[in-house]
Amino acid sequence: MGERGDQNREPVGPTSQAEARRLTGELRAAIEEVRSAVLVLAAWVRAAHRARVWTALGYSGWAAYAGAGFRVSRSTAYRLLDLAAAAEAIEDVVAR
């Protein structure tokens, strides 16, 4: 969307239908990019956890590995695992 200042601007009033359609298309594309990125993240989290990468790298567990490697909290480290499990379940359902 350009400069960061654009994100903080107050709406100036009703927009045209053409502008509304353009913005809706941009929003749809951004949501799809995020959705795609989340699925990729989930796949990598799942692979790293299944491989127990923290052991090979000398960490005491998943949370310690994620905290040191990605600077996320313990709760976020486990939320990533929940995300990966949910994505896997959805993939299984879609595959059937």
N, C-alpha and C positions, 0 to 999 in steps of 0.2 A: 504494500500500500504506500510505500514511499517513506517519507520522513516520519520520525516518531511523533512529532507534533501533531500529525494528522489524527492519531489515535485518541488524543485528549480533547479534540474539538467538540464543542457542543453542536447538536444538530441545529441547522439554520431554518428548518421548516420542511414542508412536504417536498418530496423530490418528484421528478418526472417518472412516468412509467418506464421509459427507456433506461433511466439511471437506476431505478429500482431493480429492473431485470439484470442490468450489468452487475450491480453490487451483489445480487443474489447468486449470480453465476460465480463471481469471485469467492463468495463465502462458501458455496458448494465445493469449489475446487480446493479451497484451503482445508475444509473439513475432510475431504478425501485424502489429501496429503497427510494430515495428522493420523487418520485411520490407517493408512498404509504404513506410516512410520511406527505406529504402535504395534502392528502385527510383526514387523521386522524386529523391533525391540523384544517382543515376547519370544520370538523364535531364538534369538541369541541368548536371552536370559535362561530359557529352558535348556539350551545346549550347554551353557556354562555350568548350570546347576547339576545337570545329569553327569557331566564330566568331573564334578567335584573339583573345579579348578583351584579353589582356595587351598586345598590340601597340597597340590603341587607347588603353589606359590608361598606356602608357609603361613597361611592365615588360620586362625582357630576355627573359623566357620564362615558360613555364607554372609552373615551380617558384617563381620569384620572385613571380609574381602570387599564387599560392596561399599562399605564405608571408606576404606582406604583407596580403593580403585576408582570410585565414582563420586565420592563425597556425598553420600546419601545416608540418612539416618537408618537405624535398625528397622524401624517400622516401614520405611520406604523400601528397604531391601526386601522385606517380606511381602509388601504390596506388589513388587515386581514379580515375585513368584506367583502370587494370586492372579495377576494379569496374565502371566504365561499359561497357567492352568486353565483359565477361562478361555483364552484364545485357542488352546489345544482342544478343549471341549467343543467349541464352536466349529473348529475345523473338522472334527470327527462327525458332528451332526451334518455338516454340509457335504461331507464325503459320502455319507449314506444316502 
